[in-house]
Amino acid sequence: MPDFTPAAPPALPALLPQAARPHAVVIGSGFGGLAAAIRLGARGYRVTVLERLAEPGGRARVHRECGFTFDAGPTIVTAPFLLEELWALCGRRMADDIDLRALDPFYRIRFDDGATFTYSGDQAAMRAQIAAFNPGDLAGYERFMALSAETCRIGFEQLGHTPFGHWTDMAKVAPGLARLQAWRSVYRTAAAHFRDERLRTVFSFHPLLIGGNPFAASGIYALISHLEQRWGVHWAMGGTGSLIQGLVRLIEGQGGRLRCEAEVARITLAGRRATGVQLADGETITADVVVSNADAAWTYGKLLPNLPRRRWTDAKLARARYSMSLFVWYFGTRRRYDSVGHHTILLGPRYRGLLRDIFTRKHLAEDCSLYLHRPTATDPSMAPPGCDAFYVLSPVPHLGSGLDWAQQAEPYRQMIARRLHETLLPGFEQEVVTSRLATPQHFRDDLLAVHGAAFGLEPVLTQSAWFRPHNRSEEVERLYLVGAGTHPGAGIPGVISSAKVLDSVVPHASALA
């Protein structure tokens, strides 16, 4: 494992009281915002986290209904050492607060013809699975995983928490990226190693977990295969929400503060320097630094309304490519379905064509591929005794499609229900006791995601690293960005790494005291 041990920060002047410390305001309480608050607190700041919703978590907040617990967003925990480091910064052990369980297998991938690939961290089992699909692809698998390991070493371990604040930073890594052929898509990278089309799918779907199209996302994202194999796929008992609550407790233990139902209307400025925020109710909060965990396009397009922007202009934001959105159905059943695993990817009859409909045509197709999450396979506490909690997620076009989800939601849910009935959950609808939906409108209206894009900017090469909104704002001094919309990108490891970048670009509080 690379050395991710946090360096000891310079000390603040002796006995400097909390109230006299430089103030940092963090906009948003997703994983990126909470991780940023902890890092700022560890570096001497007095921290206030502002969340417009009634509870923390952002995309990772929790829905509770009728005794069921539904994690609203991310459910796959990888690279747990990034979380452990946050506890270490607070002088604690994550294991004392969080029961993190390694999953085996990671996923089951079911093809339209009923064939299933069990994806795990057991290399012998993985080779047996590949041989069952196509023995001739075993050598290609070894080469692919070697490439994934090298890509992970460079793209994640070396660059994941490195700021890209200047074009020269990109120039320095360009030779390595070229050697890894990062200009190829993840699908083309997989296709160069596997002849079996189903295996090409198995080893190229990962960009969908961070909002990317496998046929367009940079081959650098092939690193996810090695990242999972090396550090595993995990589940936090009690749900992802238990991680959010654990991070909030760390912030409060540092003397920081979380304010919910506190909507930021704009970032206040003195010239081109951030001085704090103004809330929707008119309250002004002054700050020495401001960190935005809001959607990057929202931060620039809405929170700096009167600032002439040099790079992230309205025109540039309008031209940018945004990720797909999601349709999510949360439901609980009065019985258990023990034949269904924790994570199942249920593929439809098309792969390339469906993704073209979603990302390029912005067309709501009549078929779908689904991710079915059954946390009660590992954690019965997520539902009442004898019951199951589920969510099923379908990638769909963002709101640039012009779709009216007030009209489309129920027919689309019914289509998904038919698909589940025909495959994994026959007759399940008569067992459903609680149900709720999230559509692209939810991502736009509740989470302030531009175009309802669930993952912010699409992770293509021309919107990655230096080409992505920088962690230290190019537009405003003392303004910093974390979360899916900035470097390195979406997913729990990505947004936590974006907060780690702050250690390199935000001055230590002792420099401002």
C-alpha positions as CSV (number, residue, x, y, z in Angstrom):
1,M,0.0,0.0,0.0
2,P,1.3,3.5,-0.7
3,D,2.1,5.7,2.2
4,F,-1.0,7.7,2.9
5,T,-0.1,8.6,6.4
6,P,-1.1,12.2,7.2
7,A,1.9,14.5,7.8
8,A,1.9,16.4,11.0
9,P,0.8,20.0,10.3
10,P,2.5,23.0,11.7
11,A,1.1,24.0,15.1
12,L,-1.1,27.0,15.7
13,P,0.2,29.7,18.1
14,A,0.0,28.2,21.6
15,L,-3.4,28.4,23.3
16,L,-5.1,30.1,20.4
17,P,-8.8,29.6,21.3
18,Q,-11.2,28.0,18.9
19,A,-13.2,31.2,18.3
20,A,-10.0,33.1,17.3
21,R,-8.9,30.5,14.7
22,P,-9.3,31.3,11.0
23,H,-12.8,30.3,9.8
24,A,-13.5,28.0,6.9
25,V,-17.0,27.6,5.5
26,V,-17.8,24.4,3.6
27,I,-20.8,24.4,1.3
28,G,-22.4,21.0,1.2
29,S,-22.1,17.9,3.4
30,G,-21.5,15.1,0.9
31,F,-18.5,12.9,1.4
32,G,-16.3,15.5,-0.2
33,G,-17.5,18.3,2.0
34,L,-17.3,16.3,5.2
35,A,-13.8,15.1,4.4
36,A,-12.7,18.6,3.5
37,A,-14.1,19.9,6.9
38,I,-12.1,17.2,8.8
39,R,-8.9,18.1,6.9
40,L,-9.4,21.8,7.5
41,G,-10.1,21.2,11.2
42,A,-6.9,19.1,11.4
43,R,-5.0,22.0,9.9
44,G,-6.1,24.5,12.5
45,Y,-9.3,26.0,11.1
46,R,-12.6,26.6,12.8
47,V,-15.0,25.0,10.4
48,T,-18.7,25.5,9.6
49,V,-20.4,23.1,7.2
50,L,-23.6,24.4,5.6
51,E,-26.2,21.9,4.2
52,R,-29.3,23.1,2.5
53,L,-31.2,19.8,3.2
54,A,-32.6,18.7,6.6
55,E,-29.8,16.1,7.1
56,P,-26.2,15.7,6.1
57,G,-24.9,13.5,3.3
58,G,-25.9,15.1,0.0
59,R,-26.2,12.3,-2.5
60,A,-25.3,10.0,0.3
61,R,-28.1,10.9,2.7
62,V,-30.5,8.3,4.0
63,H,-34.3,7.6,3.6
64,R,-36.1,5.8,6.4
65,E,-39.6,4.5,5.9
66,C,-41.7,1.9,7.7
67,G,-38.7,0.4,9.5
68,F,-36.6,0.2,6.3
69,T,-33.3,2.1,5.8
70,F,-32.4,3.2,2.2
71,D,-29.0,4.7,1.4
72,A,-30.0,7.3,-1.2
73,G,-26.8,7.2,-3.2
74,P,-23.4,5.5,-3.1
75,T,-23.4,2.0,-1.8
76,I,-19.9,0.7,-2.9
77,V,-17.1,1.4,-0.6
78,T,-13.6,0.9,-2.0
79,A,-10.1,2.1,-0.9
80,P,-11.2,2.2,2.8
81,F,-7.8,3.5,3.8
82,L,-8.9,6.9,2.6
83,L,-11.6,6.9,5.2
84,E,-9.3,5.5,7.8
85,E,-7.0,8.4,7.3
86,L,-9.7,10.8,8.2
87,W,-10.2,9.1,11.5
88,A,-6.4,9.1,12.0
89,L,-6.4,12.9,11.5
90,C,-8.7,13.1,14.5
91,G,-6.6,10.7,16.6
92,R,-9.1,7.9,16.3
93,R,-9.5,4.5,14.7
94,M,-12.3,4.0,12.2
95,A,-12.7,0.4,13.4
96,D,-13.8,1.7,16.8
97,D,-16.7,3.6,15.2
98,I,-17.5,1.8,11.9
99,D,-18.0,-1.9,11.2
100,L,-16.7,-2.2,7.6
101,R,-17.3,-5.7,6.0
102,A,-15.5,-6.9,3.0
103,L,-17.9,-8.4,0.4
104,D,-17.4,-11.6,-1.4
105,P,-18.3,-11.6,-4.2
106,F,-18.1,-8.0,-5.2
107,Y,-21.0,-8.2,-7.8
108,R,-22.9,-10.7,-9.8
109,I,-23.3,-9.6,-13.4
110,R,-26.3,-11.2,-15.2
111,F,-26.5,-11.1,-18.9
112,D,-29.7,-10.9,-20.9
113,D,-29.5,-14.6,-21.8
114,G,-29.3,-15.6,-18.1
115,A,-25.5,-16.2,-18.0
116,T,-23.9,-14.9,-14.8
117,F,-20.4,-13.7,-14.1
118,T,-19.5,-13.7,-10.4
119,Y,-16.9,-10.8,-9.9
120,S,-14.8,-11.2,-6.9
121,G,-11.4,-10.7,-5.3
122,D,-10.5,-14.4,-5.5
123,Q,-8.1,-14.6,-8.4
124,A,-8.5,-18.4,-8.9
125,A,-12.3,-17.9,-9.0
126,M,-11.9,-15.0,-11.5
127,R,-9.8,-17.1,-13.8
128,A,-12.3,-20.0,-13.6
129,Q,-15.1,-17.6,-14.5
130,I,-13.2,-16.2,-17.5
131,A,-12.4,-19.8,-18.6
132,A,-16.1,-20.7,-18.4
133,F,-16.8,-17.8,-20.8
134,N,-13.8,-18.1,-23.1
135,P,-10.6,-20.0,-22.1
136,G,-8.8,-18.1,-24.8
137,D,-9.2,-14.9,-22.9
138,L,-7.2,-16.0,-19.8
139,A,-3.9,-14.5,-21.1
140,G,-5.7,-11.3,-22.1
141,Y,-7.1,-11.1,-18.5
142,E,-3.6,-11.3,-17.1
143,R,-2.4,-8.5,-19.4
144,F,-5.4,-6.4,-18.7
145,M,-5.0,-6.6,-14.9
146,A,-1.3,-5.8,-15.3
147,L,-2.2,-2.7,-17.2
148,S,-4.9,-1.8,-14.7
149,A,-2.4,-2.1,-11.8
150,E,0.0,0.2,-13.6
151,T,-2.8,2.6,-14.4
152,C,-3.9,2.6,-10.8
153,R,-0.4,3.2,-9.6
154,I,-0.1,6.3,-11.7
155,G,-3.6,7.5,-12.1
156,F,-4.8,6.9,-8.5
157,E,-1.9,6.4,-6.1
158,Q,0.3,9.2,-7.6
159,L,-2.2,11.6,-9.1
160,G,-5.5,11.1,-7.3
161,H,-4.6,13.6,-4.6
162,T,-2.2,15.8,-6.6
163,P,-3.5,19.2,-7.6
164,F,-3.6,20.1,-11.3
165,G,-3.5,23.9,-11.0
166,H,-1.3,24.6,-14.0
167,W,-1.0,23.3,-17.5
168,T,2.5,22.2,-16.8
169,D,1.1,19.8,-14.2
170,M,-0.7,18.1,-17.1
171,A,2.4,18.2,-19.3
172,K,4.5,16.4,-16.7
173,V,2.1,13.4,-16.6
174,A,1.2,13.4,-20.3
175,P,4.0,10.9,-21.3
176,G,2.9,8.4,-18.7
177,L,-0.7,8.8,-19.7
178,A,0.3,8.3,-23.4
179,R,2.2,5.2,-22.5
180,L,-0.9,3.8,-20.8
181,Q,-2.9,4.8,-23.9
182,A,-5.3,6.9,-21.7
183,W,-6.7,8.4,-24.9
184,R,-8.4,5.1,-25.6
185,S,-11.8,4.5,-24.1
186,V,-12.2,2.0,-21.3
187,Y,-14.2,-0.2,-23.7
188,R,-11.4,-0.1,-26.3
189,T,-8.9,-0.9,-23.6
190,A,-10.9,-4.0,-22.6
191,A,-11.5,-4.9,-26.2
192,A,-7.8,-5.0,-26.9
193,H,-7.4,-7.7,-24.2
194,F,-10.6,-9.8,-24.5
195,R,-12.2,-11.4,-27.5
196,D,-15.4,-12.5,-25.8
197,E,-17.9,-9.6,-26.0
198,R,-19.4,-10.5,-22.6
199,L,-16.0,-10.2,-21.0
200,R,-15.4,-6.9,-22.7
201,T,-18.6,-5.8,-21.0
202,V,-17.5,-7.2,-17.6
203,F,-14.2,-5.3,-17.7
204,S,-15.5,-2.0,-19.1
205,F,-18.7,-1.2,-17.2
206,H,-16.9,0.4,-14.2
207,P,-17.1,4.0,-15.5
208,L,-20.8,3.9,-15.2
209,L,-20.2,3.8,-11.4
210,I,-18.8,7.3,-11.7
211,G,-21.1,8.8,-14.4
212,G,-19.0,7.8,-17.4
213,N,-19.8,6.1,-20.7
214,P,-17.4,3.1,-21.1
215,F,-17.2,3.9,-24.8
216,A,-16.0,7.5,-24.1
217,A,-14.4,7.6,-20.7
218,S,-10.7,7.7,-20.7
219,G,-8.8,4.4,-20.4
220,I,-7.3,5.8,-17.2
221,Y,-10.5,4.6,-15.5
222,A,-9.5,1.0,-16.2
223,L,-7.7,1.5,-12.9
224,I,-10.9,0.7,-11.0
225,S,-10.5,-3.1,-11.7
226,H,-7.2,-3.2,-9.9
227,L,-8.3,-0.8,-7.2
228,E,-11.2,-3.2,-6.3
229,Q,-8.9,-6.3,-6.5
230,R,-6.3,-4.7,-4.3
231,W,-8.4,-3.1,-1.6
232,G,-11.7,-4.9,-1.9
233,V,-15.4,-3.8,-2.0
234,H,-16.9,-3.1,1.3
235,W,-20.1,-2.5,3.1
236,A,-20.5,-0.3,6.2
237,M,-22.9,-2.0,8.6
238,G,-25.9,0.3,9.2
239,G,-25.5,1.6,5.7
240,T,-23.5,4.3,4.0
241,G,-25.3,6.7,6.3
242,S,-23.3,5.3,9.2
243,L,-20.2,6.6,7.5
244,I,-21.8,10.0,7.1
245,Q,-22.7,10.1,10.8
246,G,-19.3,9.0,11.8
247,L,-17.7,11.8,9.7
248,V,-20.1,14.3,11.3
249,R,-19.0,13.2,14.8
250,L,-15.4,13.6,13.8
251,I,-16.1,17.2,12.8
252,E,-17.9,18.0,16.0
253,G,-15.1,16.4,18.0
254,Q,-12.7,18.8,16.4
255,G,-15.0,21.7,17.5
256,G,-16.5,22.2,14.0
257,R,-20.2,22.8,13.4
258,L,-22.8,21.4,10.9
259,R,-25.8,23.5,10.1
260,C,-28.6,21.9,8.2
261,E,-31.4,23.7,6.3
262,A,-28.8,26.4,5.6
263,E,-29.0,27.2,1.9
264,V,-26.1,29.2,0.4
265,A,-27.4,31.8,-2.1
266,R,-24.0,33.2,-3.1
267,I,-20.4,33.4,-2.2
268,T,-19.5,36.9,-1.0
269,L,-16.4,38.6,-2.5
270,A,-14.0,41.4,-2.0
271,G,-12.8,42.0,-5.5
272,R,-11.8,38.5,-6.6
273,R,-11.3,37.0,-3.1
274,A,-13.9,35.0,-1.3
275,T,-14.9,36.5,2.1
276,G,-17.7,34.1,3.1
277,V,-21.3,33.3,2.0
278,Q,-24.7,34.7,2.1
279,L,-27.6,32.4,2.9
280,A,-31.0,32.3,1.2
281,D,-32.5,34.0,4.3
282,G,-30.1,36.9,4.0
283,E,-27.7,35.9,6.8
284,T,-24.0,36.6,5.9
285,I,-21.3,34.3,7.3
286,T,-17.7,35.6,7.0
287,A,-14.9,33.2,6.3
288,D,-11.2,33.2,5.6
289,V,-11.6,30.4,3.1
290,V,-14.6,28.9,1.4
291,V,-14.8,25.3,0.1
292,S,-17.6,24.3,-2.2
293,N,-18.8,20.8,-2.3
294,A,-21.7,21.9,-4.4
295,D,-21.9,20.8,-8.1
296,A,-19.0,22.6,-9.8
297,A,-21.2,24.0,-12.5
298,W,-23.6,25.3,-9.9
299,T,-20.8,26.8,-7.9
300,Y,-19.6,28.9,-10.9
301,G,-22.9,29.4,-12.6
302,K,-25.1,30.3,-9.6
303,L,-23.0,31.1,-6.5
304,L,-20.8,33.7,-8.2
305,P,-23.6,35.6,-10.1
306,N,-21.9,39.0,-10.6
307,L,-18.4,37.8,-11.1
308,P,-17.0,38.1,-14.7
309,R,-15.5,34.6,-15.0
310,R,-12.4,34.1,-17.1
311,R,-12.5,30.3,-17.6
312,W,-15.7,28.8,-16.4
313,T,-18.0,31.2,-18.2
314,D,-21.7,30.5,-18.8
315,A,-20.8,29.7,-22.4
316,K,-18.2,27.2,-21.4
317,L,-20.5,25.6,-18.8
318,A,-23.2,25.3,-21.5
319,R,-20.8,23.6,-23.9
320,A,-19.5,21.1,-21.3
321,R,-20.4,17.5,-21.4
322,Y,-22.4,16.3,-18.4
323,S,-22.8,12.8,-17.0
324,M,-25.9,10.7,-17.3
325,S,-28.6,10.9,-14.7
326,L,-30.2,8.2,-12.7
327,F,-33.7,6.8,-12.1
328,V,-33.7,5.1,-8.7
329,W,-36.6,3.1,-7.2
330,Y,-36.3,2.3,-3.4
331,F,-38.6,-0.4,-2.2
332,G,-39.0,-2.8,0.8
333,T,-40.6,-6.2,0.7
334,R,-42.4,-8.1,3.4
335,R,-40.3,-11.2,2.7
336,R,-36.7,-12.0,1.9
337,Y,-35.1,-13.0,-1.4
338,D,-32.0,-14.9,-0.3
339,S,-31.0,-16.0,-3.8
340,V,-30.3,-12.3,-4.7
341,G,-26.8,-11.1,-3.7
342,H,-25.8,-7.7,-2.3
343,H,-24.8,-6.2,-5.6
344,T,-26.3,-7.4,-8.9
345,I,-25.8,-5.8,-12.3
346,L,-28.7,-6.8,-14.6
347,L,-27.7,-6.2,-18.2
348,G,-30.3,-5.7,-20.9
349,P,-30.2,-6.9,-24.5
350,R,-28.0,-4.0,-25.7
351,Y,-24.8,-2.5,-24.3
352,R,-23.3,-0.1,-26.9
353,G,-26.7,0.9,-28.3
354,L,-28.3,1.6,-24.9
355,L,-25.3,3.8,-23.8
356,R,-25.5,5.7,-27.1
357,D,-29.2,6.4,-26.3
358,I,-28.3,7.6,-22.8
359,F,-25.2,9.7,-23.5
360,T,-25.4,10.8,-27.1
361,R,-29.0,10.7,-28.3
362,K,-30.4,11.7,-24.9
363,H,-33.2,9.2,-25.6
364,L,-35.2,7.2,-23.0
365,A,-34.9,3.7,-24.4
366,E,-37.6,1.0,-24.1
367,D,-35.0,-1.4,-22.6
368,C,-32.6,-0.9,-19.7
369,S,-29.7,-2.2,-17.7
370,L,-30.0,-2.1,-14.0
371,Y,-28.0,-2.1,-10.7
372,L,-29.9,-3.9,-8.0
373,H,-28.8,-3.2,-4.5
374,R,-29.9,-5.6,-1.7
375,P,-28.1,-4.5,1.5
376,T,-30.0,-6.9,3.6
377,A,-28.0,-9.7,2.0
378,T,-25.2,-8.5,4.3
379,D,-26.9,-6.3,6.9
380,P,-30.4,-7.4,8.1
381,S,-30.6,-4.2,10.2
382,M,-31.5,-2.3,7.0
383,A,-35.1,-3.8,7.1
384,P,-37.6,-5.1,9.7
385,P,-37.1,-8.8,10.6
386,G,-37.9,-11.2,7.7
387,C,-37.9,-8.3,5.2
388,D,-35.6,-7.0,2.5
389,A,-34.6,-3.5,1.5
390,F,-33.8,-2.8,-2.2
391,Y,-32.9,-0.1,-4.5
392,V,-32.8,-0.5,-8.2
393,L,-30.9,2.0,-10.3
394,S,-31.2,2.7,-14.0
395,P,-28.9,5.1,-15.9
396,V,-31.0,7.5,-17.9
397,P,-30.3,10.7,-19.9
398,H,-29.8,14.0,-18.0
399,L,-32.4,16.7,-18.3
400,G,-30.9,18.0,-21.5
401,S,-33.1,15.3,-23.0
402,G,-36.2,17.5,-22.4
403,L,-38.0,14.5,-20.8
404,D,-40.9,15.3,-18.5
405,W,-40.3,12.9,-15.6
406,A,-43.6,13.9,-14.0
407,Q,-45.1,11.9,-16.9
408,Q,-42.4,9.4,-17.5
409,A,-41.6,8.2,-13.9
410,E,-44.4,5.7,-13.4
411,P,-44.3,4.1,-16.8
412,Y,-40.6,3.7,-16.4
413,R,-40.9,2.2,-13.0
414,Q,-43.4,-0.3,-14.4
415,M,-41.0,-1.3,-17.1
416,I,-38.3,-1.8,-14.5
417,A,-40.7,-3.9,-12.3
418,R,-41.5,-6.1,-15.3
419,R,-37.7,-6.6,-15.9
420,L,-37.2,-7.6,-12.2
421,H,-40.2,-9.9,-12.3
422,E,-38.9,-11.7,-15.4
423,T,-35.4,-12.2,-14.0
424,L,-34.5,-12.1,-10.3
425,L,-37.7,-11.3,-8.4
426,P,-40.7,-13.1,-9.8
427,G,-44.0,-11.8,-8.3
428,F,-42.2,-9.4,-6.1
429,E,-44.5,-6.4,-6.5
430,Q,-47.2,-8.0,-4.4
431,E,-44.7,-8.2,-1.6
432,V,-43.7,-4.5,-1.7
433,V,-44.7,-2.5,1.4
434,T,-42.9,0.8,0.9
435,S,-41.8,2.5,-2.2
436,R,-40.3,5.8,-3.4
437,L,-38.6,7.2,-6.6
438,A,-35.8,9.5,-7.5
439,T,-35.6,10.9,-11.0
440,P,-33.3,13.4,-12.8
441,Q,-35.6,16.1,-11.6
442,H,-34.7,15.1,-8.0
443,F,-31.0,15.5,-8.8
444,R,-31.7,19.0,-10.2
445,D,-34.2,20.3,-7.6
446,D,-33.0,18.6,-4.4
447,L,-29.3,18.3,-5.1
448,L,-28.8,21.3,-7.4
449,A,-27.1,19.2,-10.0
450,V,-27.0,21.1,-13.3
451,H,-29.2,19.3,-15.9
452,G,-29.9,16.7,-13.2
453,A,-26.6,15.1,-14.1
454,A,-26.0,12.7,-11.2
455,F,-22.2,12.8,-11.3
456,G,-21.5,16.4,-12.6
457,L,-19.2,16.7,-15.6
458,E,-18.8,13.6,-17.7
459,P,-15.4,11.9,-17.0
460,V,-13.8,12.1,-20.5
461,L,-10.2,12.9,-21.1
462,T,-10.8,16.5,-22.1
463,Q,-12.7,17.0,-18.8
464,S,-10.2,15.3,-16.5
465,A,-7.2,16.4,-14.4
466,W,-6.2,20.0,-15.5
467,F,-9.2,20.2,-17.8
468,R,-11.6,19.7,-14.9
469,P,-12.5,22.6,-12.6
470,H,-9.5,23.0,-10.3
471,N,-9.5,22.3,-6.6
472,R,-8.1,25.8,-6.1
473,S,-10.5,28.0,-8.0
474,E,-9.1,29.6,-11.1
475,E,-11.7,32.4,-10.7
476,V,-11.6,33.4,-7.0
477,E,-8.9,33.5,-4.4
478,R,-9.5,31.6,-1.2
479,L,-12.2,29.5,-2.9
480,Y,-11.7,25.8,-3.2
481,L,-13.7,23.0,-4.8
482,V,-14.2,19.4,-3.7
483,G,-16.6,16.6,-4.8
484,A,-17.5,14.9,-8.0
485,G,-17.2,18.0,-10.2
486,T,-13.6,18.7,-9.6
487,H,-10.3,16.6,-9.7
488,P,-10.1,13.6,-9.5
489,G,-13.8,13.0,-10.0
490,A,-16.8,11.0,-8.8
491,G,-17.1,8.0,-6.5
492,I,-16.3,7.8,-2.8
493,P,-12.5,7.4,-3.4
494,G,-12.6,10.3,-5.9
495,V,-14.4,12.8,-3.7
496,I,-12.5,11.9,-0.6
497,S,-9.2,12.4,-2.6
498,S,-10.5,15.8,-3.8
499,A,-10.5,16.8,-0.1
500,K,-7.0,15.5,0.3
501,V,-5.8,17.8,-2.4
502,L,-6.7,20.7,-0.1
503,D,-3.7,19.9,2.0
504,S,-1.6,21.0,-0.9
505,V,-3.5,24.1,-2.0
506,V,-5.2,25.6,1.1
507,P,-2.8,27.6,3.4
508,H,-2.4,26.2,6.9
509,A,-4.5,28.1,9.4
510,S,-1.2,29.3,11.1
511,A,-0.5,31.3,8.0
512,L,-3.8,33.2,8.4
513,A,-4.0,33.5,12.2
